[in-house]
Amino acid sequence: MLPVDIPDRERLISLTEHRDAASVSISLASSPVPQDHERIRIALRDAIDQAARQLEGMDLPHGARHDVVGRLRAVLGDDEFWTRQSRSMVLLAAPGVLHAFRVANHLPDRVVVSDRFDVSGLIRAVSFPLHGFVVKVTQQGAKLAELDDEGRLVEHPLALPDDHRLMLERTATDGTFDRHRAHGATGDRVERERFCRVVQDEVVKIVPRGVPLILVASDDLDSAYRAVNTHDCLLDDVVHEHPDSLTRERVEKIAREILDRRRAADLREWRERFGNLRAQGLATTRLRDVAVATVADAVDELRFDLDADVHGRVDDYGNVELSNDGGGDGYDVVDELVTRVLRAGGKVRAIRKEESIDGSPVAATLRFPVPARH
């Protein structure tokens, strides 16, 4: 099981609102393999040294640089943190503050010193619906696996009771004799649902709300699981092959195909809806118009290019000042728009560049029209 520490919406918003001149953000490739950890510690030490050099050239309050660098270097010796790693890590530090996140996505190595935290990696991990989960339910038990961003299954252990398989057994003698297999081998409907309820209660502890869940089960257990399911995103797709006949590779392929179909259907619906709303003046792909709508809390949903890199600043009136060289004291404009939409209660979704509309890094549907910028 890959450990993850993705912040929920409220905490993510809180991180975006942080302001301090000595704010350091480090994203770094990591690994769940213990043999890789010494190499990763060295890479983190180098990233911290890079941040320290940037802080040296800044006019900061006395002790601020020492405080921030000390907090970051403490992570190097935190054995508990290093015991379980994921594919990436994100460290956010400021005077008196340290946040450490383990992320299952592959994030680019990055060191940013600014007046705010660079939470772009966390935003993308939260808002890019690439992954999903597969729960496989059979008479022998149940397994849960996550389809990662490379299309591979990573198993998540389920804390099921040791005797959970006995729930599929029943007796026709009211308990007078030892329990034995019922007619049909998987007991009656009540027993199947009881068995599935135990499984799904553990599944929902692991699978976040809104994340697709694919069910792989025989017909009788499929209907039983769906009857007791409480997860909000259990997909309707039925896998017609018997679960006992499926190899791991076959399950991966089926899951990828289901999620790809779901994503393609979502994109088609989004494009159609976007086109209809644009005809009414309630959708736009123009960066400056999106910025104006964002500061006016007018954005209902914002879809943004996962790899967009638009450097500059956005003021409180929605004026956008772009930086041609990507330097200066600016920040990623797209990330700024995303965080403002989140604060206003809007929806955000990361997309690939080839899925964008008009080739723009942003596309927004609006709650009400806003004046266009010329």
Secondary structure, 3 states (H helix, E strand, C coil): CCCCCCCCHHHHHHHHHCCCCCEEEEEEECCCCHHHHHHHHHHHHHHHHHHHHHHHCCCCCCCHHHHHHHHHHHHHCCHHHHHCCCCEEEEEEECCEEEEEEECCCCCCEEEEECCCCCHHHHHHHHCCCCEEEEEEECCEEEEEEECCCCCEEEECCCCCCCHHHHHEECCCCCCCCCEECCCCCCCHHHHHHHHHHHHHHHHHHCCCCCCEEEEECHHHHHHHHHHCCCCCECCCCCCCCHHHCCHHHHHHHHHHHHHHHHHHHHHHHHHHHHHHHHCCCEECCHHHHHHHHHCCCEEEEEEECCCCCEEEECCCCCEEECCCCCCCCEEHHHHHHHHHHHCCCEEEEECHHHCCCCCCEEEEECCCCCCCC
